[in-house]
C-alpha cells in the first residue's frame, strides 16, 4: 500500500489504518460518530492526500481539457474550480474530477485537476491518450504533495489564523496559490462533507507541520482529526456521489441527476451524444434517495422492491448521525422515483419499509 506524507501522523494520533484505493488511510481515530459530529458542529481534519493531483502545461489547456469533461471549462476564469464528470464515448463514467484554474502563483496562472485515488493511473493514461498531439503535458504530483481538508462551520476561521489568504474571502469553489504556516499552498473553498470549509494542497515535506498547526487551532474550538468513516457518512448525508458506488463506468452520466455538471449545448466532448441519447430513455434507473424504517443501514447492492417487482438497487447506505435515521442512495426505476413513494429494501433477507425522499438528505443552513 502507498502511504501519504501524514501516515505516521495518523498512527501517532491513534488512527486505525485500512487499505483504501491502494493507500493506507485512517478509517477513524476515536469514533465515526464523534468525528462526524465534530465536523458538523466545529471542525474535522481529513487527510485526502490519496486523491490524484495533476498539473498541466501547454497552450489552450482549458480548451483541450474541455473536450474531455461533461462540464464546460473553456474560458474558466482564474481562481475558479469546476466539478465535472469524465466519460467514455458510451457515456459511462470514468471519474468525477475537480478542474482548477489557479491565480496568485509566482510563475503565473496554473491549471490542475484532482481525481479519485483508485482512478489516478486510469485517468492519467486516458488524458494522455485523448490529448496526444495537442502539446498538452501532464505532470502527476500526487506523491510530492499532500492534501488536507479542513471542514466544518469553524474551519475557515481555523485556517484563517495560519494562511496568508483569508479563506472567507474566497467564494465557494474558488481557490488560489497562497501560503499556510509560511509555506507554499493551494487554498480552495471546497470539500466533500456538505459543510463549509477549505482544502489545502501543500508540499509533502511541509504536511506534518501544517497538520499539527491546523489541529492545534481546531482543538481549541472542539475540532479533531477525522477518518474515512466520517467522511463517508458526511458525504452521504449531503448526497454527494462516490466513485465505485453511485458513479461507475456502467452508469451513464445522464442517470446521476448531476444536471449542473453536464453542459450539452454548443459544445463537443467525449460521451456527449451518448449522454444526450440516454436522457430520453425511460427505462434507465435514476439516482434517488431512500429513508428506511428502523436503525439498520442498507448496504451497497441491496435490492429495492415495489410489491413483487424489483425496481432498483442501493448504492450507498448508513445510519445518519445528524438525522438519526437510516438513509440510502439508490438507482431506481423512474416510475417509482417520485418523492413519497413507498418501497421495500431487501436488507440481508429482511424486507424493510422505505420511502423515496428528495436529495440531499441534509443541507447546512
N, C-alpha and C positions, 0 to 999 in steps of 0.2 A: 504493500500500500504506500502511496505517496503521503508525505507529511507536509502540512503547512508550516510557515515560519513561526506559528504560535502553538505548535504541537506540545512542546514542553510546558508552555504557559498553561495550557488546558490541564495537563496532568498535575501541575503544581497547585491548581485551583480546584482539584477534585473532579475534573471532568471524566465521565465514563466514556471511553473511546470505542467507536464501532467503525466498520467499513461503510463508506457511502461514496458511490461514484468513483471507486478506485482510490479513495483517500481515507486516512484515519481521521475521524471527526468526532467531536463530543456530542453525544445524544442528550446528555443532561449533566448538571453539576449537583444540584440539590434535589429538586423535583420538577417535573414538567409543569405542574400546576403553579408552583411558586414562580418559576421563570416566566410563564405565560402572564400571570397577574402583574408581575413587576414591569413587564413590557407595556401592558395596557394602562398601568397607573403611574409609572415612573420612567424607567429606562432598562432595556435589555441590550446587552452587548453580544453580538454574534460574530464569529469568525466565518466569513464566506469566501475565504481565500481559495477554496476548491473550485470556484467558478472560473471559467476560462476568460482571459483578458488578452485581446488582440489590438495592436496598433497598426494603422495603415499609413502608407506613404505612396505618393504618386500624384498625378493630375486628375482633377474632376472626381475625387474619391466619392463624394456624395452621390454623384450621378452613376458611377459604376456600381456601388453597393445598392442603390435604389432598385436596380434590376433584379436583386435577389430577395427583396423584402416585400411583405404584403402591405406595408405602410410607407407612404411617401416620405423620403428623407432628402431628396434632391433640393438644394437651396435651403437646407436646415440652418437656421441662424446660429451663430456662435453662442455657446452657453446652453443650447437646447439638447435634450435627451429624448429619444423616441423608443417606446416599446413596440416591438413588431414580431411577427412570425416569419420564419424562413421555411419554404416549402419545396417539395419535389414537383416535377411537371404535372403529376396527377393530383396535386392539391394536398397530399399527405404532408404532415408537419414534421420537418426535420428538427426544429428547435424554436423556442421563443428567446428573443435576444433584446439587449439594450444597445442602441447606437448613439454614441456621444459625439457632439461637435464641441470641443473644449476651447475655452478662451482663457487668457491670462498666462499662457505658457511663455517662458522666456524665449523659446525657439519658435514662437509663432503658433498659429492655430493647429490643433491636432484633432484627428478622428480616431475613435477607438470603439470596440464592441465588447460586451460581456455576454458570455454564453454559458449554458449549463455544463457542470463538471463532467458528466458522463458523455456529453456530446462534443467535448472540446476537440478531439482529433478529427472526428467526423466532419464538423463544421469547418475546421481549418482546411482540410482537404477539399471540401465542397467549394469553399470560396476560391481557393487557388485554381481548381478545375474550371469553374464557371467564369473566372476573370482572366484566364490565360490570354496573353496578347494585349491586355489593356494597359499594361505598365503598372498595375497596382502591386505593391509589395505589402505582404502581411507578416507581422512580427508577433510571435506568441511570447508574451511577457508574464505568463501565469506564474512561473517558478521564481522569477526575480522580484515579484511584487507580492503584497498581501492586501486583503480587502476586509475591512471591518465595518459591520452595520451597527449603527447606534440608533435604537428605535424606541419610541415612546413619547408621551407628552412632555417629558423633561429633556429629551435627547438633544435638541438643538441648543438649549441653554448649557448643557454639559459640554458640547463640542465648542460652543462659542468661547468658552474660557481658555481653550487651547489653540484655537485656529486664528490665522491671520484674517480669514474671511468669516463674517458672521453668517452662520447657516440660515438664520431667519431672514437675511437679505435676499436669499435665493428663492425663486418661485418653485413650486413642485415640478419635478422632472426637468430641472436645470442643474448645471454644475460648472466648475471652473478648476483650473490649476491654482493651487494656493500652498500654504504651509500649515502643518499641525505640529505643535511642540517644536517649531522652528525647522521642521523637516519637510521636504517636498511631499505634496499630497494632491490627489484629485479629490475634491469635495463635491458631493452631489446630494440634492434633496430627493432621495429615492429610498425605496425599501420594499419589503416583501411580507409585511405584517399587518397592514391595514391601519397602522399608526403613522403619525408624523415622525420625522427623523431624517437621518442622513447616512451616507456611506462614504468611507474613506479608502482610497487606494493609495498605498504607501510602498516605499522600498522595503523588501523583505528584512533587510538589516535593521530597519527602524521599527518594525512591527511590535516587538515586545515592549519597548519603552513607551510607545504610543498607547498600546493596550493598557499598560499599567496606569498611565496618566488618565485615560478615559475612565477606567474602573475607579480610581480614587475620587474623581469628580462625581461619578454616577452613584457610588456608595453613599455619598452624603445626602442624596435625595431618595434613597430606597432602591437604587438600581443594582443590577447584578449581571454576571455572565449568564448567557442562555444558550442552550444547545439545539440540535436538530429537532428534538421532540417538540419543544415550544414553538420553534419556527414553523413546524407543520400545523399545529393546532391554530396558531395565529393566522397563517395564510388561508387555512380552510374556512375559518370564520369570515374572513374577508372575501371568500370565493375566488381567490387567486389560483389559477390553474397551475398544476405541477407537471413538468415533462416526465413521461413514463406513466402517468395516471390519466389526467384529462387531455394531455397533448401527446400524440403518438403519430408515427408515420402512417398508421392505418386509419387515422382520423383526418377528415378533410377540414381545412380551416373554417369552412362555412358552418360547421356543426358547433363551433366553440362558443358562439354568442359574443365573440370579441369584435363586434362591428367597428368599434373605434379604431382598431388596428388593421383593418382591411380597406384599402383605398383602391377601388377598381377603375374609377373614372379617369379617362385621358392618360393612361399610363400602361406600360407593359412590364411584367415581371414573371419570374418562373412560377408556374402554377396558376396564373391569373384566370385563364379560360376554364380550367377545371373547377376552380372555386366558384366562378360565376355560374357555371352549369349546375353545381351542387346546390346552390341557393334555391333552385326551383324544383328540387327533388323531395317530395313529401314523405318518402319512406326513410330518409336519413334521420338517425337519432340526434337529439339536440342536448347540449349541456344544461342541466337543471339542478335545482336544489330540493332536498328532502329533509323534513323534520320527522324523526322516528319516535314512536312511543317508548317510554322507558329510558334507562340509562345505558343500555348496551349498545356499543358502537357497531355499525355495519362496516365491513371492510371491503377492500377492492375485490371486484368480481362477484359480489353477492348479487343474485338476480332480483329484478323488480317485477312484480306481478300486478295485473289488474284482473281481478277474479281469477279465471283459469288461463289467462293469456300473459305470456312473458312479454314485457313491454320495455325492458331496459336492463341496465347493469350499473352497479355502483362503481365509481372510480376512486373515491376517497371518502373516508368517514372517521368521525371522532366524537367523543363526548365533549361538548363545548364548555370550557370553564367559565366563559363570560356569560353565556346564555343559559347555562345549567340545563342543557338538553342534548340529545343525540342528533347530530346533523350529518348529512352526506351530500356529496355531489354525485350525479349520475348522468348517464346518457339515456334519454327516454324518447319513446315514440312521440312525435309532435301531437298526436291525437290525445295523449294523456298528460301533456306537459303544462297545461294551464294551472295557474296558481289556485290552490284549494282542492285539487283532485285527490281523492282518497285512493291509496295504493297499498301494497304489502311488499316488504323486503324479506327474502328468504335468507335469514341471518343464521348460517350454520345449522340448517334444518328446522329452524323455528320461523314461522311467518309473523313478522312484526308489522303492525299497522304504521303507515307512513302517510304524510301529506306533502304535496308539492308546494314549495314556498318560493318566494321571489329571492333572487340573489342580488347583492350579497346577504349573508346571514347577519353580518354585523357591519355597521358603518360608524366611524368615530364622529362625535359631534363637532 
